[in-house]
Amino acid sequence: MNLEIRSLGLDGVLEILPKRIGDERGFFSETWSAQQFAEAGIVLDFVQDNHSYSAVRGVLRGLHYQLPPYAQDKLVRVVKGTILDVVVDIRQGSPSFGRWVAVEISARQWNQLLVPKGFAHGFVTLEPDTEVVYKVSNYYSPTHDRSIRFDDPDIGIAWTLPAAEFLLSDKDRSAPLLREAEVFNFAKEGGDP
């Protein structure tokens, strides 16, 4: 198998390290293979690729998610620069509801993050000129799009950079706290979002 997979302690949130084959010309890597992921027990049907560019360090995007039936799985990677990527369990009734994990993702490390449905996702850029690409398993739906505040004290995310350095959109700055947000019902869905 050309993948190394590490669990990050939240149900289904995985760090994935695709193999790189290199020589004096550079390298080649399969960053997504439905067959290889299925052999590892990860079956997803991605429908869209997204690409974000952040010109400066401290750009914070998130915490974002979409409600059913437009909930999205995401496979996130960095092709230039470095981010601190954060995932929060927003499945009401889940044993880990409100818990978060963070992992540094970079072009140097060549790692990826799998974010399942039922989790809010965000990142902050740790260096300028950072480019993030990610696959999603459902299309963007403005009426199902939701956000949670990046600095919600009940979640308590340690973002690495001081909040004074963050550059946010108006949408992200005014997002509701988790306790005020519309989230997934873990019990109703039998554990699935």
C-alpha positions as CSV (number, residue, x, y, z in Angstrom):
1,M,0.0,0.0,0.0
2,N,1.2,3.5,-0.8
3,L,-0.5,5.1,2.2
4,E,0.4,5.5,5.8
5,I,-2.7,6.2,7.9
6,R,-2.7,7.6,11.5
7,S,-5.8,8.0,13.7
8,L,-5.9,11.3,15.5
9,G,-8.1,10.3,18.3
10,L,-11.5,11.5,17.0
11,D,-13.8,9.0,15.3
12,G,-12.8,8.9,11.6
13,V,-10.4,11.9,11.7
14,L,-7.2,10.6,10.0
15,E,-3.8,11.9,9.0
16,I,-2.8,10.3,5.7
17,L,0.7,10.2,4.3
18,P,0.9,9.3,0.6
19,K,4.2,7.7,-0.6
20,R,6.4,9.9,-2.7
21,I,8.8,8.4,-5.3
22,G,11.6,10.7,-6.1
23,D,14.8,11.0,-8.1
24,E,17.0,13.8,-9.5
25,R,14.0,15.1,-11.5
26,G,11.7,15.5,-8.5
27,F,9.0,13.2,-7.3
28,F,5.7,11.5,-8.1
29,S,2.9,10.8,-5.7
30,E,-0.7,9.4,-5.8
31,T,-2.5,11.7,-3.4
32,W,-5.9,10.1,-4.0
33,S,-6.7,6.6,-5.2
34,A,-10.2,5.3,-4.5
35,Q,-8.9,1.7,-4.7
36,Q,-6.1,2.2,-2.1
37,F,-8.4,4.1,0.2
38,A,-11.1,1.4,-0.1
39,E,-8.4,-1.2,0.7
40,A,-7.7,0.8,3.9
41,G,-11.5,0.8,4.7
42,I,-12.1,4.4,3.6
43,V,-14.8,4.5,0.9
44,L,-15.6,8.0,-0.3
45,D,-17.1,9.5,-3.4
46,F,-15.5,12.9,-4.0
47,V,-17.4,15.3,-6.3
48,Q,-15.4,18.5,-6.2
49,D,-11.9,19.8,-5.7
50,N,-11.3,23.2,-4.0
51,H,-8.2,25.3,-3.9
52,S,-7.5,28.2,-1.5
53,Y,-4.6,30.6,-1.6
54,S,-3.6,32.8,1.4
55,A,-1.0,35.5,0.8
56,V,0.0,36.1,4.4
57,R,0.7,34.2,7.6
58,G,-2.2,34.2,10.0
59,V,-5.1,33.8,7.6
60,L,-7.7,31.8,9.5
61,R,-10.5,30.0,7.6
62,G,-13.1,28.3,9.7
63,L,-14.6,26.6,11.5
64,H,-16.8,25.5,8.6
65,Y,-19.2,22.6,7.9
66,Q,-22.4,21.8,6.0
67,L,-25.6,20.3,7.4
68,P,-27.3,17.1,5.9
69,P,-28.2,16.4,3.3
70,Y,-25.2,18.4,2.0
71,A,-22.7,17.4,4.7
72,Q,-19.2,16.9,3.3
73,D,-16.2,14.6,3.9
74,K,-13.0,16.5,3.2
75,L,-9.5,15.3,2.2
76,V,-7.2,18.3,2.9
77,R,-3.6,18.8,1.8
78,V,-1.2,21.6,1.3
79,V,0.7,22.1,-1.9
80,K,2.7,25.2,-0.8
81,G,3.4,26.4,2.7
82,T,2.1,25.2,6.1
83,I,-1.1,25.3,8.0
84,L,-2.4,24.3,11.4
85,D,-5.5,22.3,10.6
86,V,-8.2,21.9,13.2
87,V,-11.2,19.6,13.4
88,V,-14.0,19.8,16.0
89,D,-16.6,17.1,16.7
90,I,-20.0,18.7,16.3
91,R,-22.1,15.6,16.5
92,Q,-24.5,16.3,19.4
93,G,-24.7,13.3,21.6
94,S,-21.3,12.0,20.5
95,P,-18.9,10.9,23.4
96,S,-16.4,13.4,21.9
97,F,-18.8,16.3,21.2
98,G,-16.9,19.6,21.3
99,R,-13.5,18.0,21.4
100,W,-10.9,19.1,18.8
101,V,-7.6,17.8,17.3
102,A,-5.0,19.8,15.4
103,V,-2.3,18.7,13.0
104,E,0.3,20.7,11.1
105,I,0.0,20.0,7.4
106,S,2.6,21.1,5.0
107,A,4.0,20.7,1.5
108,R,7.3,19.5,3.1
109,Q,5.6,16.8,5.2
110,W,3.3,15.8,2.3
111,N,0.6,14.8,4.8
112,Q,-3.2,15.0,4.4
113,L,-6.1,15.2,6.8
114,L,-9.4,13.3,6.3
115,V,-12.3,15.2,7.9
116,P,-15.5,13.2,8.1
117,K,-19.0,14.5,8.0
118,G,-20.1,15.7,11.4
119,F,-17.0,17.6,12.1
120,A,-16.3,21.4,11.8
121,H,-13.0,22.2,10.0
122,G,-10.7,25.2,9.9
123,F,-7.1,26.2,9.5
124,V,-4.6,29.0,10.0
125,T,-1.7,29.6,7.7
126,L,1.7,29.4,9.4
127,E,3.6,31.0,6.5
128,P,2.9,33.3,3.6
129,D,1.9,32.1,0.2
130,T,0.2,29.0,1.4
131,E,-2.0,27.0,-0.9
132,V,-4.5,24.4,0.3
133,V,-6.3,21.9,-1.9
134,Y,-9.1,19.7,-0.7
135,K,-11.6,17.2,-2.1
136,V,-15.2,17.2,-0.9
137,S,-17.9,14.5,-1.1
138,N,-20.8,16.9,-1.6
139,Y,-21.4,20.1,-3.4
140,Y,-21.4,23.5,-1.8
141,S,-24.9,24.5,-0.6
142,P,-25.2,28.1,0.8
143,T,-28.4,27.2,2.6
144,H,-26.7,24.3,4.5
145,D,-23.4,26.1,5.1
146,R,-22.6,26.8,8.7
147,S,-19.7,28.1,10.9
148,I,-18.6,28.1,14.5
149,R,-16.4,30.7,16.2
150,F,-12.7,29.9,16.0
151,D,-12.2,31.3,19.5
152,D,-15.2,29.6,21.3
153,P,-14.0,29.4,24.9
154,D,-16.0,26.1,25.4
155,I,-13.9,24.5,22.7
156,G,-10.6,26.1,23.6
157,I,-8.6,25.6,20.5
158,A,-4.9,26.3,20.8
159,W,-4.2,27.9,17.4
160,T,-0.4,28.4,17.8
161,L,-0.5,32.0,16.7
162,P,-1.9,34.9,18.8
163,A,-5.4,35.9,17.8
164,A,-4.2,39.5,17.2
165,E,-2.3,38.1,14.1
166,F,-5.4,36.5,12.6
167,L,-6.9,37.7,9.3
168,L,-10.5,36.5,9.1
169,S,-13.5,37.0,6.9
170,D,-16.5,38.9,8.4
171,K,-18.5,35.6,8.2
172,D,-15.9,33.7,10.3
173,R,-15.5,36.6,12.8
174,S,-19.2,36.7,13.5
175,A,-19.9,33.0,13.5
176,P,-21.9,31.6,16.5
177,L,-20.5,29.7,19.4
178,L,-20.9,25.9,19.4
179,R,-23.7,26.0,22.0
180,E,-25.7,28.4,19.7
181,A,-25.0,26.6,16.4
182,E,-27.1,24.1,14.5
183,V,-25.2,20.9,14.6
184,F,-25.5,17.2,13.8
185,N,-27.7,14.8,15.8
186,F,-25.4,11.9,16.6
187,A,-28.1,9.8,18.4
188,K,-30.8,10.4,15.7
189,E,-28.5,9.2,13.0
190,G,-27.2,6.2,14.8
191,G,-23.7,7.6,15.2
192,D,-23.5,8.9,11.6
193,P,-24.0,12.6,10.8
